[in-house]
Amino acid sequence: MNAQEYYSHVLNKIEHCFRYSHYIVATGNELVAEGYDAAFPALAAPVEKLAELTLERGLQIHIPLIGRDSLSVLMPLDFEIFLGDDNFRLYTDLKSQRHYFKQIIPVTRYIEQVLISKGMPYLLDFTPSGGHILFQTLLESPAAQELKKIGYLEGDLVTACNYIDPGDIRRINGISLDSARVFSALGKLAEYIAMLTMQAFADNEAMGLYPVTISDSVEHCINFDNTWNEGSPFMRSIRSPLSLHKKNIEKYAQHEYGPLVDVIGTVFDGIHLDQESDLDYLIECMWDLEKALRHAERFSGDIPCADDSLLGLLDEYMASDLYAFHLEFESQTEYARGAALEAARREEKIPDWCRNILAFPNPAALQPDKLIGFVYDFLIHGGWKPKHIANILRDLYQNPSYGWTQDFYKYPSEEKANFWARAYSAIALWKTGELKIS
């Protein structure tokens, strides 16, 4: 079975995945020849093009996180096995993937139980490197009204959301600030769930297992990739359930099995749980389009919508030290532009490797494995406030003399700096016992 044949049988289910979207993000190396960015070749097209992009072109397809007319926001809790330079081992063959995947299943079931215990509807989509837990949040819902209250938007993010570009389907109407606040709040909940999980599996390393981390900050880990919440909401999407998954071919030149595929592992509507527990079977489906097709017949493709049960998770987060930390971070005064970097250069309590990042920030100030130590040393050893550490990063990002190639408009510099400083300061405080998760 080839890619187009597979898509022809599941197209109606994939259409359900895009129920709240007005466009699709499609990716594939074949787009490079059409002039798309070789680093991440992607096009955005009206949702009406879904059949063309799948049945005719066999591309991988992604759901935008902000829905049509900013009336919904998709939560894409994203977790994976991260092996650094050894990541190709996840795509070598079924046996190799199964070996690594066994470590992520207990983490997956733990996250699911957090949601099931509160009656929260969700869909779990397994990918060859991990999984996505998805639910839609409709802006008119009571849960969204509460989420809006805790969302935080930086000035440069507001500017990016308000910008309208009639020639860009992602920005044809801009992004409503209410949906951006919900997007921000869902990121905070994702951070809370990630840190709950880090705490639950804190003994992994002592047991010879991979540690649970946030955003690729350790070379070999079980990683919560929360970077979907960093940057402008209009730039963010997640690969659709039932989509082809071609990383084995496009990144690691593994052609023996053809394209892999994402498979649905669980659908929970708040009452009824349809969960596939056979790991070997799920992995076989990822590597065999015919098996994946038969498995897909079990599901509609609908991504559940959050209901009032989300308020239980929100209340739990708002009773935690993490919420108090987030409030404090957002209320801290800031250095004037340029002043934080000058003060950082005078800081005597940081090691030379941090001082080297101040002098040569590109690319180290964008790399999670460097950023987590940088933030820790300024916070714990230097005694800096988390927001002031963010101001250092902001000052670095806003200086063009360092030769940045990243678009700090689509990924606003102030928002990016706050994201990394906030997330890694929380981890530093948790590791030193100053922040309790539960």
C-alpha angles and dihedrals in degrees: 000000000000129000096264093050091051092049092048090063098045100036094104090053092048089051087061089055089059095047093123098036131095095193143028131223110217124190138189140130090249087073091068090076088058092058101265121143110282091212091063112357105202138150130196116218137166114278087244086073092064095106092048093049093048111026095037104028105024093219127162110256132213133195117229112237093224112065133218113309089357090284096132140029122206119220108217106185098191124195132164149159107266117197102169110214089000094060090111087075089074088061102040100089142318095273094053093046092048090053092058097034093063088072095056098049096075089051091048093051091047092055091046091052091053088058098038092051089060095042092245115163116230146149122230114209115190118214127189089261102037136303151284124229108205138189133155122235113205113213092226093056123104089240092057091049090058094043091054089061093063099038115114124206125190119217094252091049091053089052091050093048093048094052114106121202114182089196095056116069090205091059103027090118100018119235119287113240090229091060090044089054091051088048089052093048093050087054089056090051089049089053090049092051090046092053092045087055093046088054094047091052098035091125095056096104093048087054093051093255131123116275120240110243143165123251106349095301094146126050096234114025151117097265133204100207098207093163088105084081093053115088135018114333091230090063095055128094138148129220110264123248109261092023121138113257113211104173090112089062104030100042105022103028092233102153101160097094102032119225119347122219140219113243132200112245104175140012118187121181095187093271111031121055121202105184131164108216100178105101094187091054093049092051091048089054091053090056100039120057094198092054090044090053093051090048092050091059086075094066137056096214092236114143108219121242121234115251134186090298087078087069089068091059090044092052091049092051092047090054091054133093088243092065091048089050092050091051091049092048092052093048098048117113117247136229116247112256112288094010096092092055092049091050091047091055088056093049109117099188099069125090124250094255090061090047088053091057089054089055098039107023100159112119102351094069088060097046116096096212089057097038095055092057093041091054093044094053095048092045102040103026101026096039093227123159113249093241090053090053086053088052090056090054091044090054091050094047093048094054108090092193089083091068099241115186096187117103103244090189097060087037099033114220097224093047092046092051092049092049095056097039093047096047097045094041089056090051092048091051091047092051092051093047096248094113123050120201100195 
